[in-house]
């Protein structure tokens, strides 16, 4: 049985605008066996339109966008080709990342991000964090 370490760094982001308030990731460090189910929790507080993101950072690499979702009127599941999925639950204000069977290559740092602004394709709003805190 191979154990792998999944480090999830909590990112608390306050952005300009009125929507995004705060974000918590209660699981700071997770150790799972290869082939086991993985769930990384992400809860947020928001008063407006919310954009949700999961980023991954593999050792000696930069951040890579894993998946994202624009909060809608009902619950929704976003899936990646790598087998990850994030479940958006509006009533719980959560965007939990899951994978049914993790592999050794999934050992990395995972970041959940919430924002009320995104960069548009025609020079829209800037996506600049006011404050970033890692746990």
Secondary structure, 3 states (H helix, E strand, C coil): CCEEEEEECCEEEEECCCCEEEEECCCCEEEEECCCCEEECCEEEECCCCEEEEEEECCCCCCEEEEEEECCCCCEEEECCCCEEEEEECCCCEEEEEECCCCHHHCCEEEEEEECCCCCCCCCCCCCEEEEEEC
